[in-house]
């Protein structure tokens, strides 16, 4: 039962992140940068993959979801390092369109779109690793 709950929370986080990204681009009309597109490529399938593992509950869903989440987490980490100027802007892959360091929102002085993506991927990766560990203990 604990595994299903963790999987549900991971699915819920991926669904919220997906709907949030669509809200920012389609309703608020914020154009996504290149790194945002790559993160979407990793996040959007997680909604379907994780949902498929819920009904019926399949603990092996981590085999398919974890690689997507880890790749998305790495891209989100890189994006945040660029965004907060830890890496130079010359390291950004954004050569056309909007810059990867453009400030579109900044809530409470630190909550940005790249930060929210990083938090979502971090939550999903940690949850899936925990789920994998719990399923191996049984």
N, C-alpha and C positions, 0 to 999 in steps of 0.2 A: 504494500500500500504506500509506503514511503517513496518508493521509486516512481510510482505513478504521479504522486504529488509533485515531486521534483521535476518530472518530465512535463507536467502540466504548467508549472511555473516557467519553465524554459520556453515552452510553446507560447505562453501568454506574453512573455517579454519579447519574443521575436515578432509576434503579431502587433504589439504596441509600437515597436520600433519600425515595422513596415508601414503601419498606418501613419505614424508620425512623419516618416520621410515623405510619404505621399502627400500629407497635409502641407508640409513645408514647400514642396515643389509645385503641387497642383492648386492649392488654395492660396497660400501666401505668395506664390510665384517666385520663390527663391530658386535660382538655377543651381543644380548640383555641380560640384567640381568633379574632376576625373576620379579622385580618390573616393568621393562620395558614391560615384557610380560603381566602383569596384566593391565597396562595402555593401551596396545594395545587391550586387550579384551574389554575395555570400549570405546576406540576411533573408532575402525573399524566399529562396527555396527552403530555408529552415522552418518557415511557417508550415509548409506542406509536409516536410519530412517528419518534424516533431509531432504534428497532428496525426499522421499515419501511425506513429508509434503509440498513440494513446488508446485507440479503439481498434482491435483489442490491444491491451498493453503489451509492448514488445521491448524488453530491455536492451536488445541488440541494436536498437535505433541509434545508439551512440556511435556505432561503427560508421554510420553514414553522416550523422549530424556533427560529430566532433571535428572532423577535418574542415568542414565549411566554417564552423565557428572559430576555429584556431586561425585559419587564413584571414577571416574577417577581423579577428582581434589584432593580428599583426599589422594589417593595413590600417586599422583604426589607431593603433599605437603610433605608427609612422606618421599618420595624418596629424595627430596631436603634437608630436615632436616638431613638425613643421609649423603648425598653427601657433604654438607658443614660442616659436623662434629658438628652440633648442637646436634644431638643424637649420642650416641656412636656406633661404628661399630658393637658391640655385639648385637645391636637391629636390625641388618639387617637380612632379611630372606634368603639372598644369602649364602647358605652353599655349593652349588655345582656350578661349572661353573664360570662365570665372577662375580666379586664383584660389588655390587650396588654403590660403591664409586669409581670405576675405571674411570679415566679421559680419554675419547676417543677424544673429541674435546673441545676446549675452545677458542671461538672467542671473541675478545675485552676484554679478561681477565675475563669474567663472563658468557658468553652465552655458556651453556653446553646443552647436550641432555636432562637431567632432567629439566633444566630451561625452555627449549623450550616447553616441554610437559606441565609444570605447566602453562606457559603463554597461551598455546592453550586451555587447559581445563578452565582456568580462563575466557578467552574471551567467550568461549561457554556458560559457566554457567551464566555469567553476561548478555549476549545477550538473552539467553532463559528466564531469570527472567524478563528482560526488556520487552520482547515480551509478556510474560504472564501478566505483569502489564498493558501494553497497551491494550491487548485484553479484560481485565476485566473492563477497564474504559469506553469502548464503550457500 
